[in-house]
Amino acid sequence: MALEMKQQLRQTQQLVMTPLLQQAIKLLQCNHLEMLNAIEAELRENPVLETAANDDDAPNADSAVRNDLDALQDMTREPERPESDVFDIAWENYLENFGGDRDGRHSDGTDRMPLENIRSKASTLFQYLLEQLRLSDLNDADRAIALELIGNVNEEGYLDVDLSDIADAHGIDVAEVERVLREVQKFDPPGVAARDLRECLLIQAQNLHPPDSLVIRILQDHFDAFRKGKFDELIRKLKVSQNEAKDAIRAIASLNPKPGSLHSNSDTVYVTPDIYIVKIGNDYSIIVNDEGIPRLKINPLYQKELHSKDCSPLTKEYIHEKMKGAVWLIKSIHQRQRTIYKVTESILKFQRDFFDKGIDHLKPLILKDVADDIGMHESTVSRVTSNKFVHTPRGIFELKYFFNSGIPQGKESIASESVKNHIMRIVKNEDPAKPVSDQDIVEELKRSQIHIARRTVAKYRELLGIPSSSRRKKRF
C-alpha cells in the first residue's frame, strides 16, 4: 500500500468550554465559603467590578444580568468609597514605638493593635521536640542522630524510619541509634518516637506514678492476648484476680495511643449551610443562604470611559472584556442560587416523609429523579449537591445525603441510609456483655419488616465503623 500526502477539508462540531463557561461551572460546584473566596478574588482582579453600598438603590435583578453592556449606562452611581487597608499600618513605627504600657496607645499618643487581637501560632510536634533537644545534655554526635530521629516522627508521634537506615547514614552501629532513641523517647509527650503501639503504651506505662507492674507485664509479655480481648487467658497466665486484671486494663485504656495528636495543627473545619429549610406550620420554606455575598455592580467610571471619544481602541477592548466577565459573574451567581433552590425544592418534594417523620422514612433517590423533575442534566444536579450542606429542622445534612440506593423489599424499596440507621440503633441498645451478632441483627431487622442478607449487614456495619461482636464484647 503506497503512502501519500494530501489535503482534506472536514467540517465537525464539538463542544468548547469557554473560560466564562468554566467559571460558571466552577461557581456552581463551589460551596458557600468557596464562592465568597472566588468573588473576592474576582473583585481583586477585575477593576470594572465592585460592590454596591448598602444605601445604594438596589438595581433590578433582571438588569444586573443583561447581556447588553450598553444598557448598563443607567447605573451612574458614584463608586463606593474604598475602606482603609490593614496593610496601610506603619509597621516600622509600630515596632519602634512599642512600649510596656497597657492602655493600647503608644508613647506618642497613637493607637496600636491590642495584643488580644494577635493570634498565636501553636507549635508543631517537631518544633516541640526540637526545643527539648536543645535543652538536653546530649553531645554533638548524639544530637545529629536525635535530630534525624525527630525529623522522622509522624503527626501521631510514631517513628517512621528504620534504625538501620540512620545507622548506615552516620556510619555507626544500630545499637548506638537505639541508645539515642531511648533518650528521645524520654521527651514529652510520653510515648513519642515509639515504633509501634506496644512500645508506645509501654513507655507511658513506665512513666506512671506510681508505676504499675501488672500493666507493664501485660504490655511486655501478653500484649497479643490483650489486643485480641482474651482477658480470661490473661487472668489465667498472670495468676491474678479479676479485679486486679480489671484495674490494669482500665489503666492501659487511659493511655494515649497517639501521643502526637496533642500537638496536631489541624484546624477545625466549620460547615456553613448553603440553604435553609424552615418549617412554618405544616409546610416548609426554602431560604438560600445569601449571607456575606456582596451585591455586585459595574463601576460607572468605566462605563463612561467605554463610550468616551478620547478612549483608545485598545483601552475600549480591555474595558469591554472586563465588563463582559463582570456581567457573566453576576449572572452565574444568580443562576447558581436559583439552581440550588430548584434542586432543594425537588429533594424536599421527594423526601417529604423524612422531614416530617425522621430518617426511618428516607426514600431511595437518585440524581436522575431530581434531574428529570427540574428539567436539568444529571451532571448539573451532581455539581449542585457536591460539598453543599442544608440546615433542616432535623439537623445539618450534606445534600448528597438524600441520594442513596434502594434495597428491594417486595414491590417497594427501602433506602440504604434508613437500614444503616436501624443497624446503628440496634447496636446502640445492645447489652455490652453480650453484643448482638450480624445474624441477630438480621433477625431483628426482620421484625421491622426489613429483609436483608447477613453479608449486607456486615457491609453496612463496616461502613458505619462498627467492629464485630467479638471486639465489642466487654468482659468486665
C-alpha positions in Angstrom: 0.0 0.0 0.0 1.5 3.3 -1.1 1.8 6.2 1.3 0.9 9.7 0.0 0.2 13.1 1.5 -3.0 15.0 0.6 -5.2 17.7 2.0 -8.7 17.2 3.2 -11.4 19.6 4.3 -13.7 18.3 7.0 -16.5 20.0 8.9 -17.1 18.9 12.5 -18.9 20.1 15.6 -17.6 20.0 19.1 -18.4 21.5 22.5 -15.8 24.1 23.5 -15.6 25.1 27.2 -15.0 28.9 27.1 -13.3 30.5 30.1 -16.6 32.1 31.1 -18.5 28.8 31.0 -15.8 27.2 33.0 -16.1 29.9 35.6 -19.9 29.4 35.8 -19.5 25.6 36.3 -16.8 26.2 38.9 -19.1 28.6 40.8 -21.9 26.0 40.6 -20.0 23.4 42.4 -18.4 25.7 45.0 -19.9 25.7 48.5 -20.8 29.0 50.3 -17.3 29.8 51.6 -15.6 28.8 48.4 -17.9 31.1 46.4 -17.1 34.0 48.7 -13.4 33.5 48.2 -14.0 33.3 44.4 -15.9 36.6 44.5 -13.2 38.3 46.5 -10.6 37.0 44.0 -12.6 38.4 41.1 -13.0 41.7 42.8 -9.3 42.0 43.2 -8.5 41.0 39.5 -11.4 42.8 37.7 -11.2 46.6 38.1 -14.7 47.0 36.5 -16.4 45.0 39.2 -17.2 46.5 42.6 -19.6 46.0 45.5 -22.6 48.2 45.9 -23.0 50.1 49.1 -25.9 49.2 51.4 -27.5 52.6 51.0 -27.4 52.5 47.2 -30.5 51.9 45.2 -30.6 48.2 44.5 -30.7 47.6 40.8 -33.3 45.5 39.3 -32.3 41.8 39.3 -33.0 41.5 35.6 -30.9 44.5 34.7 -28.0 43.0 36.7 -27.8 40.1 34.4 -28.4 41.6 31.0 -26.0 40.7 28.2 -26.4 44.1 26.6 -23.5 46.1 28.0 -24.8 49.4 26.7 -27.8 49.1 28.9 -25.6 49.4 31.9 -25.0 53.1 31.3 -28.1 53.9 33.5 -26.1 52.8 36.6 -24.5 56.2 37.3 -23.9 56.0 41.0 -20.6 57.1 42.3 -18.2 54.3 43.1 -18.1 53.1 46.6 -15.5 54.7 48.8 -12.8 52.0 49.5 -12.2 51.1 53.0 -8.7 51.5 54.6 -6.4 48.6 54.1 -5.0 46.8 57.1 -1.6 46.7 55.3 -1.5 50.5 55.4 -0.4 50.4 59.0 3.1 51.8 59.5 4.6 48.6 61.0 8.0 50.2 61.3 6.6 52.9 63.6 4.6 50.2 65.4 7.6 48.2 66.3 9.8 51.2 67.2 7.2 52.8 69.5 6.0 49.6 71.1 6.3 50.1 74.9 5.3 48.4 78.1 2.1 50.5 78.6 -1.2 48.7 78.7 -3.6 51.5 77.7 -3.5 50.5 74.0 -1.6 53.6 72.9 2.0 54.5 72.0 4.0 57.0 73.9 3.3 59.5 71.2 -0.5 59.0 71.6 -1.1 56.9 68.5 -3.2 53.7 68.7 -1.7 50.2 68.4 -3.2 46.8 67.7 -4.3 45.1 71.0 -2.4 42.0 71.9 -5.6 40.0 72.3 -6.2 40.5 68.6 -2.9 38.9 67.6 -3.4 35.2 67.1 -0.6 33.0 68.5 0.6 30.1 66.4 0.7 26.7 68.0 4.0 24.8 67.8 4.1 21.6 65.9 5.3 18.3 67.4 8.6 18.7 65.6 9.2 22.1 67.0 8.2 20.9 70.5 10.7 18.0 70.3 13.4 20.2 68.8 13.1 22.6 71.7 13.6 19.8 74.2 16.6 18.6 72.2 18.2 22.0 72.5 17.8 21.8 76.3 19.1 18.2 76.5 22.7 17.3 77.6 23.4 15.2 74.5 26.8 15.7 72.8 27.0 16.9 69.2 27.2 13.5 67.6 24.1 12.3 69.5 22.3 15.5 68.7 22.7 14.9 65.0 21.2 11.4 65.4 18.4 12.6 67.6 17.6 15.4 65.1 17.2 12.8 62.3 15.0 10.7 64.6 12.8 13.6 65.5 12.5 14.6 61.8 11.1 11.1 61.1 8.4 11.2 63.8 4.9 11.5 62.1 2.0 13.5 63.3 0.7 10.7 65.5 4.0 10.6 67.3 5.4 7.3 65.9 8.8 6.8 64.3 8.6 6.3 60.6 12.1 5.2 59.8 14.2 2.0 60.2 17.1 2.4 62.6 19.4 0.6 60.3 19.0 3.4 57.7 20.0 6.0 60.2 22.9 3.9 61.3 24.2 3.4 57.7 23.8 7.2 57.0 26.0 8.0 60.0 28.3 5.0 59.7 27.6 3.7 63.2 26.1 0.6 64.8 22.4 0.2 65.2 23.0 -0.1 69.0 24.2 3.5 69.0 21.0 4.7 67.3 19.0 2.6 69.8 20.7 4.3 72.7 19.9 7.8 71.3 16.3 6.7 70.5 15.8 5.8 74.2 16.9 9.3 75.1 14.5 10.8 72.6 11.7 8.6 74.0 12.2 10.3 77.3 10.9 13.6 75.8 7.4 14.9 76.3 4.8 13.8 75.4 5.2 10.3 76.9 5.2 7.6 74.2 6.7 9.8 71.5 9.1 8.2 68.9 7.8 4.7 69.6 8.0 2.2 66.7 4.7 0.5 67.3 1.6 0.7 69.6 3.0 -1.8 72.1 6.2 0.3 72.6 4.2 3.5 72.8 1.9 2.2 75.6 4.8 0.6 77.4 6.8 3.9 77.5 3.7 5.6 79.0 3.2 2.8 81.5 6.7 3.1 82.7 6.1 6.8 83.4 3.0 6.1 85.5 3.2 7.4 89.1 3.2 5.1 91.0 4.3 2.5 88.4 2.0 -0.5 87.9 4.0 -3.7 87.5 0.9 -5.6 86.3 0.3 -3.1 83.5 4.0 -3.4 82.4 3.8 -7.2 82.5 0.7 -7.3 80.3 2.3 -5.0 77.7 5.6 -6.7 77.7 4.6 -10.4 77.7 0.9 -10.7 76.9 0.2 -7.8 74.5 -1.3 -10.1 71.8 -3.8 -11.6 74.2 -4.7 -8.1 75.5 -5.1 -6.8 71.9 -7.4 -9.7 71.0 -9.5 -9.3 74.1 -8.6 -12.7 75.6 -8.9 -11.4 79.2 -9.7 -14.9 80.6 -6.4 -16.1 79.2 -4.6 -13.1 80.8 -6.1 -13.8 84.2 -5.0 -17.4 84.0 -1.5 -16.7 82.8 -0.8 -13.8 85.1 -2.4 -15.6 88.1 -4.2 -12.5 89.3 -7.8 -11.9 90.4 -10.4 -10.5 88.1 -10.5 -7.1 89.9 -6.7 -6.8 89.6 -6.9 -7.5 85.9 -9.8 -5.1 85.5 -7.8 -2.3 87.1 -4.8 -3.0 84.9 -6.9 -3.0 81.8 -8.5 0.3 82.8 -5.1 1.8 83.3 -4.0 0.7 79.8 -7.2 2.1 78.3 -6.3 5.5 79.9 -3.0 5.7 78.0 -2.8 7.8 74.7 -2.3 5.6 71.6 -1.5 8.7 69.6 0.7 11.0 71.7 1.4 13.3 68.8 -2.2 14.3 68.5 -1.8 16.7 71.4 0.3 18.9 69.1 -1.7 18.5 65.9 -2.1 21.7 64.0 -5.2 20.5 62.1 -7.8 23.3 62.1 -11.4 22.7 62.8 -13.5 22.9 59.7 -16.8 24.6 60.2 -19.7 24.0 57.9 -21.7 26.9 56.6 -25.1 25.8 55.2 -25.8 26.8 51.6 -29.5 26.6 52.1 -32.0 26.5 55.0 -35.3 24.5 55.2 -37.6 26.1 57.8 -40.8 24.5 58.9 -43.7 27.0 59.2 -46.8 25.3 60.4 -47.4 22.2 58.3 -45.3 23.5 55.4 -41.7 24.1 54.7 -40.0 27.2 53.4 -36.7 27.2 51.5 -34.2 30.0 52.1 -31.0 30.3 50.1 -28.1 31.5 52.2 -27.1 34.9 50.9 -25.2 36.0 54.0 -21.8 37.5 53.2 -22.4 37.6 49.4 -21.8 41.1 48.2 -24.2 42.9 45.8 -22.0 43.4 42.7 -22.3 46.1 40.2 -20.3 47.7 37.3 -18.1 50.7 38.1 -19.8 53.7 36.4 -16.5 55.3 35.7 -15.5 52.5 33.3 -19.0 52.6 31.7 -18.4 56.3 30.9 -14.9 55.6 29.7 -16.1 52.9 27.4 -18.3 55.4 25.5 -15.8 58.3 25.7 -14.4 59.6 22.4 -11.0 60.1 23.9 -10.7 56.4 24.8 -8.3 54.4 22.6 -9.5 51.3 20.8 -7.1 49.1 22.9 -8.5 50.6 26.1 -12.1 50.1 24.9 -11.3 46.4 24.1 -9.9 45.9 27.6 -12.8 47.5 29.3 -15.3 45.6 27.1 -13.7 42.3 28.0 -13.6 43.1 31.7 -17.3 44.3 31.7 -18.3 41.1 29.9 -16.6 39.0 32.5 -18.2 41.0 35.3 -21.7 40.7 33.9 -21.2 37.0 33.4 -20.1 36.6 37.0 -23.2 38.4 38.2 -25.3 36.1 36.0 -23.5 33.0 37.2 -24.1 33.9 40.9 -27.8 34.4 40.3 -28.0 31.2 38.3 -26.2 29.3 41.0 -28.6 30.4 43.7 -31.7 29.6 41.5 -30.4 26.2 40.7 -29.6 25.3 44.3 -33.2 26.4 45.2 -34.7 24.2 42.5 -32.7 21.2 43.5 -33.5 21.6 47.1 -37.2 22.1 46.3 -37.2 18.8 44.4 -35.4 17.0 47.2 -38.0 18.3 49.7 -40.8 17.0 47.4 -39.3 13.5 47.1 -38.2 13.2 50.8 -41.1 14.9 52.5 -41.6 11.9 54.8 -38.1 12.3 56.0 -38.6 15.9 57.1 -42.0 15.0 58.7 -41.2 11.7 60.4 -37.5 11.1 60.5 -34.7 9.1 59.0 -36.6 5.8 59.1 -38.8 7.2 56.3 -36.0 8.2 54.0 -36.7 7.0 50.5 -34.3 5.8 47.7 -33.4 8.6 45.4 -31.0 9.0 42.5 -29.8 12.1 40.6 -31.8 11.2 37.6 -35.1 11.5 39.5 -34.3 15.1 40.6 -32.8 16.0 37.1 -36.0 14.9 35.4 -38.1 16.7 37.9 -36.5 20.1 37.4 -35.6 19.7 33.7 -31.8 19.7 34.1 -28.9 17.3 33.4 -27.7 14.8 36.0 -24.2 16.4 35.9 -25.7 19.7 36.9 -27.6 18.2 39.8 -24.4 16.4 40.8 -22.4 19.7 40.9 -25.1 21.5 42.8 -25.2 18.8 45.5 -21.5 18.3 45.8 -19.9 19.6 49.0 -23.0 21.6 50.0 -25.0 21.5 53.2 -28.6 22.2 54.1 -29.8 23.2 57.5 -33.1 21.4 58.3 -35.3 21.0 61.4 -33.7 17.6 61.8 -30.1 18.8 61.6 -27.5 19.8 59.1 -27.0 17.3 56.2 -25.0 17.2 53.0 -27.2 17.4 50.0 -25.7 14.2 48.8 -27.1 12.5 51.9 -30.6 12.5 50.4 -29.4 10.5 47.4 -29.0 6.8 48.3 -29.6 3.4 46.8 -32.6 1.3 47.5 -32.9 -2.2 48.9 -35.8 -4.1 47.3 -38.5 -5.1 49.8 -41.2 -6.8 47.7 -42.8 -4.2 45.5 -41.2 -1.3 47.3 -37.7 -0.4 48.2 -36.1 1.0 51.4 -33.3 3.5 51.5 -29.8 2.2 52.5 -29.4 5.1 54.9 -32.5 4.0 56.7 -31.2 0.5 57.1 -27.9 1.8 58.4 -29.8 3.8 61.0 -31.7 0.7 62.1 -28.4 -1.2 62.5 -26.9 1.7 64.4 -29.9 1.8 66.8 -29.8 -2.0 67.4 -26.1 -1.9 68.2 -26.5 1.2 70.5 -29.2 -0.6 72.6 -27.3 -3.9 72.9 -26.0 -5.5 76.1 -22.3 -4.7 76.2 -21.6 -8.1 77.9 -23.5 -9.9 75.1 -23.4 -7.9 71.9 -25.6 -8.9 69.0 -24.1 -10.7 66.1 -24.7 -10.0 62.4 -27.3 -12.8 62.3 -29.0 -11.4 65.4 -29.2 -8.0 63.6 -30.8 -9.8 60.5 -33.5 -11.3 62.8 -34.1 -8.0 64.5 -34.5 -6.2 61.1 -37.0 -8.9 60.0 -39.2 -7.8 62.9 -39.2 -4.3 61.4 -40.2 -5.8 58.0 -36.7 -5.3 56.6 -35.3 -8.4 54.9 -31.6 -8.3 54.0 -28.8 -10.9 54.0 -26.2 -11.2 56.7 -23.4 -10.2 54.3 -25.3 -6.9 53.7 -25.5 -6.3 57.4 -21.7 -6.9 57.7 -21.0 -4.5 54.8 -23.2 -1.7 56.3 -21.7 -2.4 59.8 -18.2 -1.9 58.4 -19.2 1.3 56.6 -20.6 2.6 59.9 -17.2 1.8 61.6 -18.8 -0.7 64.0 -16.5 -3.5 65.0 -17.6 -7.2 65.1 -19.5 -8.5 68.1 -16.4 -10.3 69.5 -14.5 -7.0 69.6 -17.5 -5.1 71.0 -17.9 -7.5 73.9 -16.9 -6.1 77.3 -15.6 -8.8 79.7 -15.6 -6.5 82.8 
